Structure formats: structure tokens, C-alpha cells
């Protein structure tokens, strides 16, 4: 047991209050945070130890980058997503995976059972029919049911990929409307 033997602490404790340092009240905006602004199409790029990094800021750019990675894959695009919806962007990405599998590329897709629950039950079947693989992460009901696959990751040909917070759903892959998500992806290309 640890006891503090400070005259100042004892006096505050006897008064029934703990001393708190004076701090500024948080206004909801960080001091160095710029005013809210719409996403731009300008690219933010860097090269780190031979790896090219690109911040992908807009939903339209995220969708085009994802389709480009799948379309240019020569060996194995591997995708992991929490939400993969059967909406227009979902159809475009699924169809790109089907085309890749049809040209002999080893396609692998892992989606979360809860996150893709709005897609029709046979939505991913064309991937398998074309020679690709997909798996639905679906834990059994019970205490572990809340353990979800919340990852969003794309790796292609061991040479590049995407990481970030966006899913395959219209609200993440568009920049219009009141319900779109302002999210980021980081594109990575390089040898390591």
C-alpha cells in the first residue's frame, strides 16, 4: 500500500477535493487542425526507403485506385474488407475480381459476415465461378460474435497495396451526398 505524506495533499484530501491542474477547455478542434475542407484530387506522395507512398484522399480516387490495382495484377490480388456492399461500387470491384480470376490471376477475398450482410447471398459466387477464392468471416453466435474482421487491406503481386479506413461501399467510395465518409487510404508500391 502506498500512502502520500504531503502536507499539501493531506489538506486537499481533508477538504474532500483533489487538486486538478488548470487546463484549457477543449473546443472540439485541435490547435493545429485546419478548418474543415473538401477533399482534393491533388496527390500527396512520398518515397521512403525505395517505397512509394501516396495518400488517397477522395472516394472517387480510392475506387479508381482499387480497380487499377485489381486490373493490373499479374499474380495475386488479395483483399480483406469489413464492409463489401452489393451496391454500384461493390459490383464494379467484384466484377474486376471476376475478370482478374478469368485471366488466370489468383484472386483471394476475405469479407466479414456482418459487414457484407447487405449483399445478396450469392453476390460473391461469380468470383468462385471464375476460379478465384472468397471467404466470409462469420463467427458463431455467442460471446465471440462481436469479434469481427474489421481490417481493410489490399495487396497485389507482393509489390503494392492499399491500407486505410475505407470499405467497399458507396458511402466510402464517393464524395457526394450527406452520408459519404471522409476517409483516407494510403497506396504503397515498392520492393519491401
N, C-alpha and C positions, 0 to 999 in steps of 0.2 A: 504494500500500500504506500502510496506517495502522498505526502502532505506538504502543502506550501506554507512556509512560515515567513510570510512577508507582511510587514505592518500595513502596507497599502492594501494588499489583497484581503487581509482579515477585516479591515474597516469596511471595504466594499461588500464583503460577504455578510457581515453583520447587518448591513443596511438592506440586504435582500436583493441586491442588484449586482450584476457583473459589469465591470467596466468594458466598454466597447470603444474601439478607436473610431474617431470621426472619419466618415468616408463620404464621398460624393454620391448622390443618388443616381442610379443608372437610368438613363433616358431611353434605353432600348436601341441605341445606335452606338457602335463602338467609336472611340475617338478618331481612329484612322480610317473608318469605313466611309467610302464616298457615298454621296446621295444615290438613291436607287436610280438605276438607268436601265434602259432596254438592252438586250444582248446585241452585240455587233457581229458582223461577218468577218471582221479582221482576225487574223490568226495570231496567236501568241505562241511563239516557238522558241525552243532552246535545244542545244546539243550538250549532252552530259556523258562523258567518257565513251564517245562514239555512238551513243543512243540519241535519236531524235525524238523530242517530246513536243507535243502540240496540244494546247488547251482548246477544247472544242466547246464553244460557249452556247451556240444556238441549237434548238431542237432539229431544225432542218439540216444543219451541218452534221449533227450526230447521226441522223438517219442515213444521209448520203455517205458518210464515212463507214458506217456499219455495212451498208450494201456494197461499197467498194472493196472492203476487206474480204467479204464473202466472195464477191465476183472475181477477185484477183487471186484467191487462194489456190495453190497448186497441190498442196498435200493434205492439210488437215485444219479446217477451221473448227475451233472448239468454243462453244458459247455456254455461259451459265447466266441465267436470269431469274430473278424473283417473280416479276410480272412479265408475262408474254401474252398479250391480248390478241383476240381474233379480229381486231379492227383493221383499218386500211394499212397502217404501218406494219402491223403483225403479219398480214397477208404478204406484203412486199418482202419482208425479211424471211418468212417461211418459204416463199417461192424462190428466193435467191438461194436458200439452203438446198431446196429440191434440185435446182439447176446445177449447183456445185456437186451434189451427190451423183447426179446424172452424168456428169463428165468425169466421174471416177475419183473425185476428191473425197477423202474420208471425213464426213460430217458428223459431229457429235454435239448434241444439245441436251442440257440439263435445265429443267424448269421446276419451280416449286408448285406443288399441287394446289395450294391455296391461291398463289399468285397468278396461276393460269386458269383458274376455275371459271372465268367468264368465256373462255374459248370453247367451241363445240368439242365434244368428247373425241371426235376423230380428226380434229384440226391438224395434229402433227403427223398423222398417218402417211401423208404423201412423202414425208422425209424418209420413212422406213421403206416405202414402196420404191423409192429411187435409189436405195442402197445405203442411206445414212442411218444414224442411230439417234434416238432421243430417249430420255429417261425423265420420269416425273418423280421428284422427291415428295413423298407423301407419308409422313409418319403416322403410325396408328393413333387412333383416338385414345386419349388418356393424358397422363401427366406430361408426357413428352410431345404432345400435339402442338404446343406452342413453339417448339424448336423448329424454325423454318430455315430454308435456304434463302438467305437474303442477299446473296452475292450477285454482282453484276460484273462479268468478266468475259472478254473475248480475246482469244489467242489464235493466231493463224501462222502456220508454217514455221513455228518456233522463231519467228523473226519480227513479229509485231503484234500489237493488240490494242485493246481499249480497257480502261478501268474508270470507274466513276459511280455516280448515284442513279443514273437514268435507267429506266426499264424499256421494254419493247411495248409501248402503248402510246396512243395518240397524244395524251397529255404530256408525255415526256419528249416526244419527237416532233413537236410543233412549237410555234412561237405565237400562236394566235388564240384568242378566246380567254375567258376569265378563269378557266380551270387548268391552264397549262402550268407545268412545273418548270421553274427556273433551276436547272441542274447543270452539272458540268461532267464532261468526260475528258480523260487525258489519253491521247493517242501516243503510242510508243512504237518506235521502229529501231531496230539495231541488232548488234551481234550478241549481246549478253542478256 
